């Protein structure tokens, strides 16, 4: 699932890496000039990540 806010920017694949302290790194892989490149989109705190994806608090 790719949030609309990110999908509207032309992102068709989305990956997440867990970072220390509960942070999340969102990145995508795109073709630029005939080569695949990794583009970091956002580093989000856990609450901001939950908001972006519409997760409810527990």
DSSP file (Angstrom, degrees, kcal/mol; ACC not computed):
  #  RESIDUE AA STRUCTURE BP1 BP2  ACC     N-H-->O    O-->H-N    N-H-->O    O-->H-N    TCO  KAPPA ALPHA  PHI   PSI    X-CA   Y-CA   Z-CA
    1    1 A X              0   0    0      0, 0.0     2,-0.5     0, 0.0    12,-0.0   0.000 360.0 360.0 360.0 127.5    0.0    0.0    0.0
    2    2 A X        -     0   0    0      9,-0.0     5,-0.1    10,-0.0    51,-0.0  -0.967 360.0-117.8-113.9 121.5    1.3    3.4   -1.0
    3    3 A X    >>  -     0   0    0     -2,-0.5     4,-2.9     1,-0.1     3,-1.2  -0.252  22.6-120.1 -57.2 144.7   -0.3    6.4    0.6
    4    4 A X  H 3> S+     0   0    0      1,-0.3     4,-3.0     2,-0.2     5,-0.2   0.869 111.7  62.5 -54.2 -40.7   -2.0    8.7   -1.9
    5    5 A X  H 34 S+     0   0    0      1,-0.2    -1,-0.3     2,-0.2     4,-0.1   0.841 113.8  34.6 -56.0 -35.1    0.2   11.6   -0.9
    6    6 A X  H X4>S+     0   0    0     -3,-1.2     3,-1.6     2,-0.1     5,-1.1   0.862 114.9  55.6 -86.9 -41.4    3.2    9.7   -2.0
    7    7 A X  H ><5S+     0   0    0     -4,-2.9     3,-2.1     1,-0.3    -2,-0.2   0.860  99.1  62.7 -59.0 -36.5    1.6    7.9   -5.0
    8    8 A X  T 3<5S+     0   0    0     -4,-3.0    -1,-0.3     1,-0.3    -2,-0.1   0.643  94.0  63.7 -65.7 -13.3    0.6   11.3   -6.4
    9    9 A X  T < 5S-     0   0    0     -3,-1.6    -1,-0.3    -5,-0.2    -2,-0.2   0.326 126.7 -98.2 -90.5   6.9    4.3   12.1   -6.7
   10   10 A X  T < 5S+     0   0    0     -3,-2.1     2,-0.4     1,-0.3    -3,-0.2   0.557  72.7 150.2  90.8   9.3    4.7    9.3   -9.2
   11   11 A X      < +     0   0    0     -5,-1.1    -1,-0.3     1,-0.1     3,-0.1  -0.636  17.3 172.6 -79.1 126.7    6.0    6.7   -6.8
   12   12 A X        +     0   0    0     -2,-0.4     2,-0.3     1,-0.2    -1,-0.1   0.475  67.7  36.5-112.7  -7.1    5.1    3.2   -7.9
   13   13 A X        -     0   0    0     16,-0.1     2,-0.4     2,-0.0    -1,-0.2  -0.993  65.4-170.0-143.5 145.8    7.1    1.2   -5.3
   14   14 A X        -     0   0    0     -2,-0.3     2,-0.3    14,-0.1    14,-0.2  -0.997   1.0-171.9-142.7 132.3    7.8    2.0   -1.7
   15   15 A X  E     -A   27   0A   0     12,-3.1    12,-2.3    -2,-0.4     2,-0.4  -0.897   7.9-152.5-124.4 153.2   10.2    0.4    0.8
   16   16 A X  E     -A   26   0A   0     -2,-0.3     2,-0.4    10,-0.2    10,-0.2  -0.980   6.0-169.9-127.7 136.9   10.6    0.9    4.5
   17   17 A X  E     -A   25   0A   0      8,-2.1     8,-2.7    -2,-0.4     2,-0.4  -0.990  24.2-127.5-121.4 135.8   13.7    0.5    6.7
   18   18 A X  E     -A   24   0A   0     -2,-0.4     2,-0.3     6,-0.2     6,-0.2  -0.662  28.2-165.9 -79.3 133.9   13.5    0.6   10.5
   19   19 A X    >   -     0   0    0      4,-3.1     3,-0.9    -2,-0.4     4,-0.5  -0.745  32.7 -77.6-113.7 163.8   15.9    3.1   12.0
   20   20 A X  G >  S+     0   0    0     -2,-0.3     3,-0.8     1,-0.2    -1,-0.1  -0.214 112.7  30.7 -58.5 151.9   17.1    3.4   15.6
   21   21 A X  G 3  S-     0   0    0      1,-0.2    25,-0.3    -3,-0.1    -1,-0.2   0.659 132.5 -66.5  75.4  17.2   14.7    5.1   18.0
   22   22 A X  G <  S+     0   0    0     -3,-0.9    -1,-0.2     1,-0.3    -2,-0.2   0.605  93.5 143.1  81.6  11.3   11.5    4.0   16.3
   23   23 A X    <   -     0   0    0     -3,-0.8    -4,-3.1    -4,-0.5     2,-0.4  -0.487  37.2-148.1 -82.8 156.9   12.2    6.0   13.1
   24   24 A X  E     -AB  18  44A   0     20,-2.9    20,-3.1    -6,-0.2     2,-0.5  -0.983   2.0-151.1-127.1 136.7   11.3    4.8    9.6
   25   25 A X  E     -AB  17  43A   0     -8,-2.7    -8,-2.1    -2,-0.4     2,-0.5  -0.943  11.6-160.2-105.8 122.8   13.0    5.6    6.3
   26   26 A X  E     +AB  16  42A   0     16,-3.1    15,-2.9    -2,-0.5    16,-1.5  -0.890  21.2 162.2-102.0 130.9   10.8    5.5    3.3
   27   27 A X  E     -AB  15  40A   0    -12,-2.3   -12,-3.1    -2,-0.5     2,-0.3  -0.957  20.4-157.1-144.6 163.8   12.5    5.1   -0.1
   28   28 A X  E     - B   0  39A   0     11,-2.1    11,-2.8    -2,-0.3     2,-0.5  -0.886  16.8-129.2-134.8 164.4   11.8    4.1   -3.7
   29   29 A X  E     + B   0  38A   0     -2,-0.3     2,-0.3     9,-0.2     9,-0.2  -0.985  34.9 168.8-117.5 125.5   13.7    2.8   -6.7
   30   30 A X  E     - B   0  37A   0      7,-2.4     7,-3.1    -2,-0.5     2,-0.6  -0.905  36.7-112.4-132.6 160.0   13.3    4.6   -9.9
   31   31 A X  E     + B   0  36A   0     -2,-0.3     2,-0.4     5,-0.2     5,-0.2  -0.850  35.8 175.5 -95.1 124.3   14.9    4.7  -13.3
   32   32 A X  E >  S- B   0  35A   0      3,-3.3     3,-1.5    -2,-0.6    -2,-0.0  -0.981  70.5 -13.8-131.0 118.7   16.8    7.9  -14.0
   33   33 A X  T 3  S-     0   0    0     -2,-0.4    -1,-0.1     1,-0.3     3,-0.1   0.844 129.3 -52.8  60.3  33.9   18.8    8.3  -17.2
   34   34 A X  T 3  S+     0   0    0      1,-0.2     2,-0.4     0, 0.0    -1,-0.3   0.472 120.9  99.6  82.7   1.4   18.6    4.5  -17.9
   35   35 A X  E <  S-B   32   0A   0     -3,-1.5    -3,-3.3    -5,-0.0     2,-0.4  -0.919  74.0-119.0-121.3 147.8   19.9    3.6  -14.4
   36   36 A X  E     -B   31   0A   0     -2,-0.4     2,-0.3    -5,-0.2    -5,-0.2  -0.710  36.5-178.1 -83.7 131.7   18.1    2.4  -11.3
   37   37 A X  E     -B   30   0A   0     -7,-3.1    -7,-2.4    -2,-0.4     2,-0.5  -0.949  25.9-127.5-129.4 150.2   18.6    4.8   -8.4
   38   38 A X  E     -B   29   0A   0     -2,-0.3     2,-0.5    -9,-0.2    -9,-0.2  -0.845  24.2-164.4 -95.4 130.3   17.4    4.7   -4.8
   39   39 A X  E     -B   28   0A   0    -11,-2.8   -11,-2.1    -2,-0.5     2,-0.4  -0.967  13.4-141.0-120.4 118.9   15.6    7.9   -3.7
   40   40 A X  E     +B   27   0A   0     -2,-0.5   -13,-0.3   -13,-0.2     3,-0.1  -0.657  21.2 179.4 -75.9 126.5   15.1    8.5    0.0
   41   41 A X  E     -     0   0A   0    -15,-2.9     2,-0.3    -2,-0.4   -14,-0.2   0.828  56.0 -16.4 -98.1 -40.4   11.7   10.1    0.4
   42   42 A X  E     -B   26   0A   0    -16,-1.5   -16,-3.1     2,-0.0     2,-0.5  -0.975  39.6-143.6-165.7 147.6   11.3   10.7    4.1
   43   43 A X  E     -B   25   0A   0     -2,-0.3     2,-0.4   -18,-0.2   -18,-0.2  -0.988  38.3-175.3-112.7 117.2   12.6    9.8    7.6
   44   44 A X  E     -B   24   0A   0    -20,-3.1   -20,-2.9    -2,-0.5    -2,-0.0  -0.883  26.7-121.5-121.2 143.6    9.6    9.7    9.9
   45   45 A X     >  -     0   0    0     -2,-0.4     4,-2.6   -22,-0.2     5,-0.2  -0.335  42.5-102.2 -67.9 163.7    9.1    9.2   13.6
   46   46 A X  H  > S+     0   0    0    -25,-0.3     4,-2.4     1,-0.2     5,-0.2   0.920 122.7  48.4 -59.0 -45.1    6.9    6.3   14.5
   47   47 A X  H  > S+     0   0    0      1,-0.2     4,-2.3     2,-0.2    -1,-0.2   0.900 112.2  48.8 -63.0 -38.7    3.8    8.5   15.1
   48   48 A X  H  > S+     0   0    0      2,-0.2     4,-2.4     1,-0.2    -1,-0.2   0.887 110.8  51.0 -67.0 -37.7    4.3   10.4   11.9
   49   49 A X  H  X S+     0   0    0     -4,-2.6     4,-2.0     2,-0.2    -2,-0.2   0.931 109.9  49.8 -62.3 -46.4    4.6    7.1   10.0
   50   50 A X  H  X>S+     0   0    0     -4,-2.4     5,-2.6    -5,-0.2     4,-0.6   0.909 111.2  49.5 -59.5 -42.9    1.4    5.8   11.6
   51   51 A X  H ><5S+     0   0    0     -4,-2.3     3,-0.9     3,-0.2    -1,-0.2   0.924 108.7  52.6 -61.4 -45.4   -0.4    9.0   10.6
   52   52 A X  H 3<5S+     0   0    0     -4,-2.4    -1,-0.2     1,-0.3    -2,-0.2   0.883 115.8  39.9 -58.4 -40.3    0.8    8.8    7.0
   53   53 A X  H 3<5S-     0   0    0     -4,-2.0    -1,-0.3    -5,-0.1    -2,-0.2   0.414 113.5-115.8 -93.3   1.7   -0.5    5.2    6.7
   54   54 A X  T <<5 +     0   0    0     -3,-0.9     2,-0.2    -4,-0.6    -3,-0.2   0.744  55.3 162.1  75.3  22.9   -3.7    5.8    8.6
   55   55 A X      < -     0   0    0     -5,-2.6    -1,-0.2    -6,-0.2     2,-0.2  -0.564  33.7-130.5 -77.6 141.0   -2.9    3.5   11.5
   56   56 A X        -     0   0    0     -2,-0.2    -1,-0.1     1,-0.1     2,-0.0  -0.599  24.8-104.4 -87.4 150.3   -4.9    4.0   14.6
   57   57 A X              0   0    0     -2,-0.2    -1,-0.1     1,-0.1   -10,-0.0  -0.320 360.0 360.0 -68.0 157.1   -3.3    4.3   18.1
   58   58 A X              0   0    0     -2,-0.0    -1,-0.1     0, 0.0    -2,-0.0   0.429 360.0 360.0 -96.2 360.0   -3.5    1.4   20.4
